[in-house]
Amino acid sequence: MQILVVNSGSSSIKFQLFHMPEKRVICSGLVERIGSNEAKINYKTPDQNIEQTHAINNHKTGLHLVAKLLLDKNIGVIESTSDITAIGHRVVHGGSTFSETVKITDKTKQKIKALSTLAPLHNPANLEGIIVSEKTFPEAIQIAVFDTAFHQTMPEEAYRYAIPEKFLKEHKIRAYGFHGTSHKYVSEKAIEHLKKEQSKIITIHLGNGCSMTAVNNGLSIDHTLGFAPMNGLIMGTRSGDIDPSVIFYMLNDLGYSVDDVYTLLQKQSGMLGLTGYSDLRDIETAAEKGDINCQKALVMNTYRIKKFIGAYAAIMNGLDAIVFTAGIGENSSTMRKLVCDDLTYLGIALDEHKNQLKSKEIRAINTSSSKTKILVIPTNEELEIAKQSYALLQNINL
């Protein structure tokens, strides 16, 4: 069967069409810089690689362009929408309702929409992908795979906040964790690479959204993101960790409204707030040309990553490997170097030559004397979603 995977991020759409269960990729692509007049679409098949530039204001427009490419008479890979058996969707926030992959129903969509207040940059885009896919591929079964599912193994001391118990029991306020599909995929690949099932690994997912996970013996036991995908590391437009007192000061003394502060911390902060750019490629280019703000922002960003490496090594009482993944983690040698510098106490020693090499395969970039492995593992959330979607289809006796 053919399963299309739609992964709608905060500013991008990744898609892959798989022939399952062989895991064969029929086509793949990426829509990036959504919201820009010069958004990019990359579309690949075994025979061609096409790049286009469009004005793409939102995810709906981007998804329509993806469907148009798939059905194109000259470069498309399907003759009819009925060729696709199922569409697997990445959904960021599943709350306490969804702890596993599910077939999408009207109730599922209502819950995803209700959770949008907790993941405002993601769940609306995820839901838009589902709605557009239902209209474009009416015969396909729609399936949701939740980012929060992998982190359901976090112990209470990790997911619970130090507030009265009623907020946990009655309102389900706790840390859920995100990017779980990616962290699950790369941690399993790292375990295979290390040939060591009893392992202590820190996975570092760096993209427009960023997060880290402490993975002990294959299980997520702590994670930088919490109730919503906003805290922890510095991200493209999100502030990451901030003292709550700052929020009260903005509200009570500076005259900001709740909506003002919400928008500021979600869409105007992070690397954008520090530099004027949200895309790390632009920031690195400007830093190389001497832009002081961009140089300082890179240091601030990697400083916070270092802090969590130390914290997670402590709670696991050891460290076998750190894993860099996602768009920035896989492609930015600058970020990897800044993170790994001065971590020799933890046995982390970067080989600068290996760090500069490019590859789409799993690779170690540590020195031979490094006690801790430094791995770059390309994430494949789409394959993980396809696998989970296929497994669900078998269970419902399609």
Sine and cosine of phi, psi and omega as CSV:
sin_phi,cos_phi,sin_psi,cos_psi,sin_omega,cos_omega
0.00,0.00,0.33,-0.94,0.03,-1.00
-0.96,-0.29,0.79,-0.61,0.01,-1.00
-0.86,-0.51,0.84,-0.54,0.07,-1.00
-1.00,-0.07,0.74,-0.67,0.03,-1.00
-0.94,-0.35,0.78,-0.62,0.02,-1.00
-0.89,-0.45,0.87,-0.49,-0.02,-1.00
-0.87,-0.49,1.00,-0.08,-0.03,-1.00
-1.00,-0.01,0.94,-0.35,0.05,-1.00
-1.00,-0.03,-0.11,-0.99,-0.05,-1.00
-0.92,0.40,-0.50,0.87,0.00,-1.00
-0.66,-0.75,0.35,0.94,-0.07,-1.00
-0.44,-0.90,0.28,-0.96,0.15,-0.99
-0.72,-0.69,0.89,-0.46,0.16,-0.99
-0.99,-0.16,0.59,-0.81,0.05,-1.00
-0.57,-0.82,0.55,-0.83,0.10,-1.00
-0.57,-0.82,0.62,-0.79,0.09,-1.00
-0.94,-0.33,0.86,-0.51,-0.07,-1.00
-0.93,-0.37,0.57,-0.82,0.26,-0.97
-0.99,-0.12,0.90,-0.45,-0.08,-1.00
-0.93,-0.38,0.52,-0.86,0.20,0.98
-1.00,-0.01,0.18,0.98,-0.07,-1.00
-0.94,0.33,-0.23,0.97,-0.02,-1.00
0.90,0.44,0.42,0.91,-0.01,-1.00
-0.99,0.15,0.77,-0.64,-0.01,-1.00
-1.00,0.09,0.86,-0.51,0.04,-1.00
-1.00,0.06,-0.67,0.74,0.11,-0.99
-0.37,-0.93,0.29,-0.96,0.01,-1.00
-0.48,-0.88,0.23,-0.97,0.02,-1.00
-0.06,-1.00,0.10,-1.00,-0.04,-1.00
-0.53,-0.85,0.77,-0.64,0.20,-0.98
-0.96,-0.29,0.86,-0.52,-0.05,-1.00
-0.77,-0.64,0.30,-0.95,-0.06,-1.00
0.87,0.49,0.67,0.74,0.07,-1.00
-0.88,0.48,0.68,-0.73,-0.09,-1.00
0.97,-0.23,-0.09,1.00,-0.02,-1.00
-0.96,-0.28,0.45,-0.89,0.11,-0.99
-0.97,0.25,-0.18,0.98,0.02,-1.00
-0.82,-0.57,0.75,0.67,0.06,-1.00
-0.94,0.35,0.49,-0.87,-0.08,-1.00
-0.93,-0.36,0.63,-0.78,0.16,-0.99
-0.84,-0.54,0.81,-0.58,0.12,-0.99
-0.92,-0.40,0.75,-0.66,-0.07,-1.00
-0.72,-0.69,0.86,-0.51,-0.09,-1.00
-0.83,-0.55,0.68,-0.74,0.21,-0.98
-0.79,-0.61,0.13,-0.99,0.03,-1.00
-0.84,0.54,-0.36,0.93,-0.09,-1.00
-0.95,-0.31,-0.19,0.98,-0.11,-0.99
-0.44,-0.90,0.38,-0.92,0.04,-1.00
-0.67,-0.74,0.95,-0.33,-0.12,-0.99
-0.92,-0.40,0.71,-0.70,0.07,-1.00
-0.84,-0.55,0.71,-0.70,-0.01,-1.00
-0.73,-0.69,0.44,-0.90,0.10,-1.00
-0.88,-0.48,0.76,-0.65,-0.01,-1.00
-0.65,-0.76,0.33,-0.94,0.23,-0.97
-1.00,0.08,0.94,-0.35,-0.04,-1.00
-0.85,-0.53,0.97,-0.25,-0.10,-0.99
-0.98,0.18,-0.45,0.89,-0.08,-1.00
-0.44,-0.90,0.06,-1.00,-0.04,-1.00
-0.93,0.37,-0.53,0.85,0.01,-1.00
-0.86,0.50,-0.72,0.69,0.03,-1.00
-0.89,0.46,-0.68,0.73,0.01,-1.00
-0.88,0.48,-0.68,0.73,-0.02,-1.00
-0.93,0.37,-0.57,0.82,0.07,-1.00
-0.89,0.45,-0.63,0.78,0.03,-1.00
-0.92,0.38,-0.60,0.80,0.06,-1.00
-0.88,0.48,-0.75,0.66,0.01,-1.00
-0.86,0.50,-0.62,0.78,0.01,-1.00
-0.89,0.45,-0.64,0.77,0.04,-1.00
-0.91,0.41,-0.69,0.73,-0.02,-1.00
-0.88,0.48,-0.56,0.83,-0.09,-1.00
-0.99,-0.14,-0.03,1.00,-0.05,-1.00
-0.86,0.52,0.71,-0.70,-0.07,-1.00
-0.91,0.42,-0.45,0.89,-0.07,-1.00
-0.99,-0.13,-0.65,0.76,-0.09,-1.00
-0.89,-0.46,-0.03,1.00,-0.03,-1.00
-0.96,0.28,0.19,-0.98,-0.06,-1.00
-0.85,-0.52,-0.03,1.00,0.08,-1.00
-0.75,-0.66,0.52,-0.85,0.01,-1.00
-1.00,-0.02,-0.46,0.89,-0.05,-1.00
-0.55,-0.84,0.45,-0.90,0.05,-1.00
-0.89,0.46,-0.40,0.92,0.00,-1.00
-0.95,0.31,-0.15,0.99,0.04,-1.00
-0.93,0.37,-0.36,0.93,-0.05,-1.00
-0.99,-0.11,0.85,-0.52,-0.05,-1.00
-0.97,0.25,-0.68,0.73,-0.07,-1.00
-0.51,-0.86,0.38,-0.92,0.09,-1.00
-0.82,-0.57,0.86,-0.51,0.03,-1.00
-0.99,-0.11,0.82,-0.58,-0.06,-1.00
-0.94,-0.35,0.72,-0.70,0.20,-0.98
-0.98,0.22,0.80,-0.60,0.10,-0.99
-0.84,-0.54,0.79,-0.61,-0.15,-0.99
-0.95,0.32,-0.81,0.58,-0.13,-0.99
-0.94,-0.35,0.88,-0.48,0.08,-1.00
-0.97,-0.26,-0.02,1.00,0.00,-1.00
0.82,0.57,-0.53,-0.85,0.04,-1.00
-1.00,-0.04,-0.04,1.00,-0.05,-1.00
-0.99,0.16,-0.66,0.75,-0.14,-0.99
-0.90,-0.43,0.90,-0.43,0.06,-1.00
-0.89,-0.45,0.09,1.00,0.02,-1.00
-0.45,-0.89,0.16,-0.99,-0.01,-1.00
-0.92,0.38,0.67,-0.74,-0.06,-1.00
-0.68,-0.73,0.41,-0.91,0.19,-0.98
-0.97,0.25,0.71,-0.71,-0.09,-1.00
-0.99,0.17,0.77,-0.64,0.08,-1.00
-0.83,-0.56,0.03,-1.00,0.06,-1.00
-0.87,0.49,-0.61,0.79,0.02,-1.00
-0.92,0.40,-0.60,0.80,0.05,-1.00
-0.87,0.49,-0.72,0.69,-0.01,-1.00
-0.90,0.45,-0.62,0.78,0.03,-1.00
-0.89,0.46,-0.65,0.76,0.00,-1.00
-0.94,0.35,-0.65,0.76,0.04,-1.00
-0.87,0.49,-0.65,0.76,0.03,-1.00
-0.91,0.42,-0.67,0.74,0.00,-1.00
-0.89,0.46,-0.52,0.85,0.00,-1.00
-0.99,0.13,-0.01,1.00,-0.03,-1.00
-0.89,0.45,-0.45,0.89,0.03,-1.00
-0.91,0.41,-0.38,0.92,0.01,-1.00
-1.00,-0.02,-0.36,0.93,0.04,-1.00
-0.68,-0.74,0.92,0.39,-0.15,-0.99
-0.93,0.36,-0.36,0.93,0.04,-1.00
-1.00,0.04,-0.17,0.99,-0.16,-0.99
-0.83,-0.57,-0.84,0.54,-0.07,-1.00
-0.83,0.56,-0.64,0.77,0.08,-1.00
-0.88,0.48,-0.65,0.76,0.04,-1.00
-0.92,0.39,-0.65,0.76,0.05,-1.00
-0.87,0.48,-0.71,0.70,-0.01,-1.00
-0.91,0.41,-0.63,0.78,0.05,-1.00
-0.87,0.49,-0.65,0.76,0.05,-1.00
-0.88,0.48,-0.63,0.77,0.02,-1.00
-0.91,0.41,-0.74,0.67,-0.05,-1.00
-0.89,0.45,-0.71,0.71,0.01,-1.00
-0.91,0.43,-0.64,0.77,0.00,-1.00
-0.91,0.41,-0.62,0.79,0.03,-1.00
-0.88,0.47,-0.63,0.78,-0.01,-1.00
-0.97,0.24,-0.60,0.80,-0.06,-1.00
-0.98,0.18,-0.59,0.81,-0.02,-1.00
-0.82,-0.57,0.95,0.31,-0.15,-0.99
-0.91,0.42,-0.37,0.93,-0.03,-1.00
-1.00,-0.02,-0.16,0.99,-0.04,-1.00
-0.99,0.16,0.57,-0.82,0.13,-0.99
-0.98,0.17,0.78,-0.63,-0.02,-1.00
-1.00,-0.09,0.75,-0.66,-0.10,-0.99
-0.78,-0.63,0.64,-0.77,0.01,-1.00
-0.93,-0.37,0.76,-0.65,0.10,-1.00
-0.89,-0.45,0.83,-0.56,-0.18,-0.98
-0.99,-0.16,0.70,-0.71,0.03,-1.00
-0.89,0.46,-0.47,0.88,-0.09,-1.00
-0.98,0.20,-0.28,0.96,-0.17,-0.98
-0.89,0.46,-0.67,0.74,-0.08,-1.00
-0.88,0.47,-0.46,0.89,-0.10,-0.99
-1.00,-0.02,0.15,0.99,0.02,-1.00
-0.93,0.36,-0.17,0.99,0.04,-1.00
-1.00,0.03,-0.01,1.00,0.04,-1.00
-0.89,0.46,0.70,-0.72,0.02,-1.00
-0.96,0.29,0.27,-0.96,-0.08,-1.00
-0.86,0.51,-0.60,0.80,-0.01,-1.00
-0.91,0.41,-0.32,0.95,0.03,-1.00
-1.00,-0.04,-0.63,0.78,-0.11,-0.99
-1.00,-0.05,-0.24,0.97,-0.09,-1.00
-1.00,-0.03,0.62,-0.79,0.07,-1.00
-1.00,-0.10,0.44,-0.90,-0.04,-1.00
-1.00,0.10,0.88,0.47,0.07,-1.00
-0.77,-0.63,0.25,-0.97,-0.05,-1.00
-0.79,0.62,0.59,-0.81,-0.13,-0.99
-0.86,0.51,-0.47,0.88,-0.05,-1.00
-0.87,0.50,-0.48,0.88,-0.01,-1.00
-0.94,0.35,-0.50,0.87,0.10,-0.99
-0.97,0.22,-0.76,0.65,-0.10,-1.00
-0.94,0.35,-0.70,0.72,-0.11,-0.99
-1.00,-0.02,-0.55,0.83,-0.12,-0.99
-0.90,-0.44,0.01,1.00,0.06,-1.00
0.85,0.53,0.58,0.82,0.03,-1.00
-1.00,0.09,0.92,-0.39,-0.04,-1.00
-0.28,-0.96,0.11,-0.99,0.11,-0.99
-0.99,0.12,0.76,-0.65,0.01,-1.00
-0.97,-0.26,-0.61,0.79,-0.04,-1.00
1.00,0.08,0.49,-0.87,-0.07,-1.00
-0.62,-0.79,-0.06,-1.00,-0.09,-1.00
0.81,0.58,0.43,0.90,-0.12,-0.99
-0.89,0.46,-0.56,0.83,0.00,-1.00
-0.89,0.45,-0.66,0.75,0.03,-1.00
-0.93,0.36,-0.75,0.67,-0.02,-1.00
-0.88,0.47,-0.62,0.79,0.04,-1.00
-0.89,0.45,-0.74,0.67,-0.05,-1.00
-0.88,0.48,-0.78,0.63,-0.10,-0.99
-0.96,0.28,-0.51,0.86,0.03,-1.00
-0.93,0.37,-0.61,0.79,0.06,-1.00
-0.91,0.41,-0.63,0.78,0.06,-1.00
-0.91,0.42,-0.62,0.79,0.02,-1.00
-0.91,0.42,-0.66,0.75,0.02,-1.00
-0.88,0.47,-0.67,0.75,0.06,-1.00
-0.88,0.48,-0.69,0.73,-0.03,-1.00
-0.91,0.41,-0.66,0.75,-0.02,-1.00
-0.96,0.27,-0.33,0.94,-0.09,-1.00
0.81,0.59,0.72,0.70,-0.10,-0.99
-0.51,-0.86,1.00,-0.09,-0.05,-1.00
-0.91,0.42,-0.62,0.78,0.08,-1.00
-0.99,0.14,1.00,-0.02,-0.17,-0.99
-0.69,-0.73,0.42,-0.91,0.04,-1.00
-0.83,-0.56,0.94,-0.33,-0.17,-0.99
-0.78,-0.63,0.62,-0.78,0.16,-0.99
-0.92,-0.39,0.88,-0.47,0.03,-1.00
-0.99,-0.14,0.74,-0.67,-0.10,-0.99
-0.86,-0.51,0.97,-0.23,-0.04,-1.00
-0.99,-0.12,0.94,-0.35,-0.07,-1.00
-0.87,-0.50,0.93,-0.36,0.08,-1.00
-0.58,-0.81,-0.54,-0.84,0.12,-0.99
-0.91,0.41,-0.55,0.83,0.22,-0.97
-0.96,-0.27,0.56,-0.83,-0.10,-0.99
-0.74,-0.68,0.57,-0.82,0.06,-1.00
-0.31,-0.95,0.31,-0.95,0.04,-1.00
-0.72,-0.69,0.53,-0.85,0.00,-1.00
-0.74,-0.67,0.69,-0.73,0.19,-0.98
-1.00,0.02,0.90,-0.45,-0.06,-1.00
-0.91,-0.41,0.95,-0.30,-0.04,-1.00
-0.96,-0.28,0.91,-0.41,-0.03,-1.00
0.81,0.59,0.65,0.76,0.09,-1.00
1.00,0.04,-0.08,1.00,-0.04,-1.00
-0.93,-0.36,0.66,-0.75,0.10,-0.99
-0.95,0.31,0.84,-0.54,0.01,-1.00
-0.88,-0.47,-0.19,0.98,0.12,-0.99
-0.27,-0.96,0.36,-0.93,-0.16,-0.99
-0.37,-0.93,0.53,-0.85,-0.11,-0.99
-0.97,0.23,-0.48,0.88,0.02,-1.00
-1.00,0.01,0.43,-0.90,-0.16,-0.99
-0.82,-0.57,-0.91,-0.42,-0.04,-1.00
-0.91,0.41,-0.58,0.82,0.07,-1.00
-0.63,-0.77,0.35,-0.94,-0.08,-1.00
-0.98,0.19,0.92,0.39,-0.12,-0.99
-0.72,-0.69,-0.43,0.90,-0.09,-1.00
-0.99,-0.10,-0.13,-0.99,0.03,-1.00
1.00,0.07,-0.83,-0.55,-0.10,-1.00
-0.95,0.30,0.34,-0.94,0.14,-0.99
-0.96,0.29,0.75,-0.67,-0.06,-1.00
-0.87,-0.49,-0.12,-0.99,-0.07,-1.00
-0.85,0.52,-0.77,0.63,0.01,-1.00
-0.79,-0.61,-0.04,1.00,-0.03,-1.00
-0.98,-0.22,0.59,-0.81,-0.15,-0.99
-0.94,0.33,-0.48,0.88,-0.21,-0.98
0.96,0.28,-0.38,-0.92,-0.07,-1.00
-0.84,0.55,0.71,-0.71,0.07,-1.00
-0.51,-0.86,0.59,-0.81,0.05,-1.00
-0.89,0.46,0.83,-0.56,0.02,-1.00
-0.83,0.56,-0.42,0.91,0.02,-1.00
-0.88,0.48,-0.49,0.87,0.03,-1.00
-0.89,0.46,-0.65,0.76,0.00,-1.00
-0.90,0.44,-0.72,0.70,0.01,-1.00
-0.90,0.44,-0.59,0.81,0.03,-1.00
-0.90,0.43,-0.68,0.74,0.03,-1.00
-0.88,0.47,-0.65,0.76,-0.04,-1.00
-0.95,0.31,-0.73,0.69,-0.17,-0.99
-1.00,0.03,-0.51,0.86,-0.11,-0.99
-0.93,-0.37,-0.49,0.87,-0.07,-1.00
-0.99,-0.17,-0.11,0.99,0.09,-1.00
0.99,0.14,0.24,0.97,0.04,-1.00
-0.97,0.24,0.54,-0.84,0.12,-0.99
-1.00,0.07,0.21,-0.98,0.05,-1.00
-0.86,0.51,-0.69,0.73,0.01,-1.00
-0.90,0.44,-0.61,0.79,0.03,-1.00
-0.87,0.50,-0.74,0.67,-0.03,-1.00
-0.92,0.40,-0.65,0.76,0.02,-1.00
-0.86,0.51,-0.74,0.67,0.01,-1.00
-0.90,0.43,-0.66,0.75,0.00,-1.00
-0.86,0.52,-0.75,0.66,-0.09,-1.00
-0.97,0.24,-0.46,0.89,-0.03,-1.00
-1.00,0.04,-0.65,0.76,-0.22,-0.98
-0.85,-0.52,-0.18,0.98,-0.10,-1.00
-0.82,-0.57,0.15,0.99,-0.08,-1.00
-0.92,-0.39,-0.49,-0.87,-0.01,-1.00
0.87,0.49,-0.57,-0.82,-0.02,-1.00
-0.91,0.41,-0.52,0.86,0.06,-1.00
-0.89,0.45,-0.72,0.70,0.00,-1.00
-0.91,0.41,-0.55,0.84,-0.03,-1.00
-0.98,0.18,-0.50,0.86,-0.17,-0.99
-0.81,-0.59,-0.37,0.93,-0.15,-0.99
1.00,-0.05,-0.11,0.99,0.04,-1.00
-0.86,-0.51,0.61,-0.80,0.10,-0.99
-0.97,-0.23,-0.32,0.95,-0.03,-1.00
-1.00,-0.03,0.83,-0.56,-0.08,-1.00
-0.88,0.47,-0.50,0.87,0.01,-1.00
-0.88,0.48,-0.66,0.75,0.04,-1.00
-0.92,0.40,-0.61,0.79,-0.03,-1.00
-0.92,0.38,-0.70,0.71,0.01,-1.00
-0.90,0.44,-0.64,0.76,0.02,-1.00
-0.88,0.47,-0.72,0.70,0.01,-1.00
-0.92,0.40,-0.61,0.79,0.02,-1.00
-0.89,0.45,-0.65,0.76,0.02,-1.00
-0.90,0.43,-0.45,0.89,0.00,-1.00
-1.00,0.01,0.07,1.00,0.10,-0.99
0.97,-0.22,0.12,0.99,0.01,-1.00
-0.92,0.39,0.92,-0.39,-0.08,-1.00
-0.90,0.43,-0.67,0.75,-0.01,-1.00
-0.88,0.47,-0.65,0.76,0.01,-1.00
-0.93,0.36,-0.63,0.78,0.04,-1.00
-0.89,0.45,-0.70,0.72,0.01,-1.00
-0.91,0.40,-0.61,0.80,-0.02,-1.00
-0.90,0.43,-0.62,0.78,0.04,-1.00
-0.89,0.45,-0.66,0.75,0.02,-1.00
-0.91,0.42,-0.71,0.70,0.03,-1.00
-0.86,0.50,-0.69,0.72,-0.03,-1.00
-0.87,0.50,-0.77,0.64,-0.07,-1.00
-0.97,0.26,-0.45,0.89,0.08,-1.00
-0.86,0.51,-0.68,0.73,-0.02,-1.00
-0.93,0.36,-0.60,0.80,0.07,-1.00
-0.87,0.49,-0.69,0.72,0.03,-1.00
-0.84,0.54,-0.67,0.74,-0.03,-1.00
-0.86,0.50,-0.66,0.75,-0.01,-1.00
-0.96,0.28,-0.51,0.86,0.10,-0.99
-0.86,0.50,-0.72,0.69,0.02,-1.00
-0.88,0.47,-0.68,0.73,-0.01,-1.00
-0.90,0.44,-0.69,0.73,-0.07,-1.00
-0.97,0.26,-0.53,0.85,0.12,-0.99
-0.89,0.46,-0.57,0.82,0.00,-1.00
-0.93,0.36,-0.74,0.67,-0.07,-1.00
-0.95,0.32,-0.40,0.92,0.07,-1.00
-1.00,-0.03,-0.14,0.99,-0.03,-1.00
0.83,0.55,0.72,0.70,0.02,-1.00
0.50,-0.87,0.15,-0.99,-0.03,-1.00
-0.38,-0.93,0.85,-0.53,0.05,-1.00
-0.99,-0.11,-0.57,0.82,-0.06,-1.00
-0.34,-0.94,0.50,-0.87,0.26,-0.97
-0.92,-0.40,0.58,-0.82,-0.09,-1.00
-0.83,-0.56,0.82,-0.57,0.12,-0.99
-0.99,-0.12,0.73,-0.68,0.01,-1.00
-0.49,-0.87,0.07,-1.00,-0.04,-1.00
0.96,0.27,0.03,-1.00,-0.20,-0.98
-0.80,0.60,-0.73,0.68,0.00,-1.00
-0.98,0.21,-0.72,0.69,-0.04,-1.00
-0.86,0.52,-0.59,0.81,-0.03,-1.00
-0.99,0.14,-0.48,0.88,-0.19,-0.98
-0.92,-0.38,-0.31,0.95,-0.08,-1.00
-0.99,-0.15,0.98,-0.18,0.07,-1.00
-0.91,0.40,-0.49,0.87,0.02,-1.00
-0.89,0.45,-0.75,0.66,0.00,-1.00
-0.89,0.46,-0.68,0.73,-0.01,-1.00
-0.89,0.46,-0.65,0.76,0.00,-1.00
-0.91,0.41,-0.71,0.70,-0.02,-1.00
-0.89,0.46,-0.59,0.81,0.04,-1.00
-0.92,0.39,-0.69,0.73,-0.15,-0.99
-0.99,0.12,-0.30,0.95,0.01,-1.00
-0.87,0.49,0.67,-0.74,0.11,-0.99
0.88,0.47,0.62,0.78,0.11,-0.99
-0.87,-0.50,0.47,0.88,-0.05,-1.00
-0.90,0.43,-0.44,0.90,0.03,-1.00
-0.87,0.50,-0.50,0.86,0.03,-1.00
-1.00,-0.05,0.18,0.98,0.03,-1.00
0.97,0.26,0.40,0.92,-0.03,-1.00
-0.98,-0.21,0.90,-0.43,-0.01,-1.00
-0.72,-0.69,0.91,-0.41,-0.07,-1.00
-1.00,0.09,0.70,-0.71,0.16,-0.99
-1.00,0.00,0.94,-0.33,-0.13,-0.99
-0.91,0.41,-0.52,0.85,0.05,-1.00
-0.93,0.38,-0.74,0.67,0.02,-1.00
-0.88,0.47,-0.56,0.83,-0.01,-1.00
-0.90,0.44,-0.48,0.88,-0.03,-1.00
-0.99,0.13,-0.28,0.96,-0.06,-1.00
-0.95,0.30,0.51,-0.86,0.01,-1.00
-0.95,-0.30,0.65,-0.76,0.04,-1.00
-0.28,-0.96,0.48,-0.88,0.09,-1.00
-0.99,-0.15,0.09,1.00,-0.01,-1.00
-0.97,-0.24,0.25,-0.97,0.11,-0.99
-0.88,0.47,0.72,-0.69,0.02,-1.00
-0.56,-0.83,0.54,-0.84,0.08,-1.00
-1.00,-0.10,0.73,-0.69,-0.03,-1.00
-0.86,-0.50,0.32,0.95,0.06,-1.00
-1.00,-0.01,0.30,-0.95,0.10,-0.99
-0.96,0.30,0.26,-0.97,0.00,-1.00
-0.92,0.40,-0.40,0.92,-0.01,-1.00
-1.00,-0.02,-0.09,1.00,-0.04,-1.00
-0.92,0.39,0.81,-0.58,0.01,-1.00
-0.95,0.30,-0.50,0.87,0.02,-1.00
-0.97,-0.25,0.76,-0.64,0.04,-1.00
-0.95,0.31,0.63,-0.78,0.13,-0.99
-0.91,-0.42,0.94,-0.35,-0.11,-0.99
-0.92,-0.40,0.62,-0.79,0.19,-0.98
-0.93,-0.36,0.90,-0.44,-0.06,-1.00
-0.82,-0.57,0.93,-0.37,0.06,-1.00
-0.86,0.51,0.82,-0.57,0.03,-1.00
-0.96,0.27,0.42,-0.91,0.07,-1.00
-0.61,-0.79,0.94,0.34,0.02,-1.00
-0.86,0.52,-0.56,0.83,-0.04,-1.00
-0.90,0.43,-0.69,0.73,0.04,-1.00
-0.90,0.44,-0.67,0.74,0.02,-1.00
-0.88,0.48,-0.66,0.75,0.03,-1.00
-0.91,0.41,-0.65,0.76,0.03,-1.00
-0.88,0.47,-0.68,0.73,0.02,-1.00
-0.88,0.47,-0.71,0.70,-0.01,-1.00
-0.93,0.36,-0.57,0.82,0.04,-1.00
-0.91,0.40,-0.69,0.72,0.02,-1.00
-0.89,0.47,-0.68,0.73,0.02,-1.00
-0.88,0.48,-0.65,0.76,0.03,-1.00
-0.89,0.45,-0.66,0.75,0.01,-1.00
-0.88,0.48,-0.59,0.81,0.05,-1.00
-0.92,0.40,-0.59,0.81,-0.03,-1.00
-0.95,0.30,-0.47,0.88,0.02,-1.00
-0.99,-0.10,0.23,0.97,0.14,-0.99
0.84,0.55,0.76,0.65,0.05,-1.00
-0.90,0.44,0.00,0.00,0.00,0.00
